[in-house]
Amino acid sequence: MTASTPALVQIVVNGTPMQVPAGTSVAAALAQQTPGTTRTSVTGEARAPLCGMGVCHECRVRIHGLTRLACQTVCTEGMSIHTDVGTAPGSATP
């Protein structure tokens, strides 16, 4: 590996392994995958990061079982991410 080649970390998104450069936010990693969304609302709408700074909470995901903001979380080796937050009644609040 050279100084210009970023280190990669392995993450798992909804059961699918992927590699992203170290330091990548979870929101950026999810944007690289189709459909590029972070969750589905309780009414079935696809949601994605809106503000990018943790205010809107549209980027909620589950990481190792805990609700986190994808725009405020950096990918780490072995991270398990699920984009099913908000899909059940009562789960829309972090």
C-alpha positions, 0 to 999 in steps of 0.5 A: 500500500502506498501513501496515496492508496487509502486503507479499506475497511470491510463493512456489512450492509443489510447482510451484504459485505462491502469495502469502503475507504477508512474514514468514510461516513456510513451515510457516504457508504450507503449512498454508494449502494443502490438505492442509496437510502438509509431507511424506509419511513413508517409510511413506506417512503425511502429516506436519505440524509438531508442535513448531513449534520445530525439535525434532521435524523433522516439518516437513522440506521441500526449499527450493531443493533443500536440506532445511530445517525449515518451522517455522524458515524464513521465506518469501522472494520466489521461494522454491521449496518441495517437500514430498517429503522423506522419500518415498524410502528413506534420505531421512527424515533431513535 
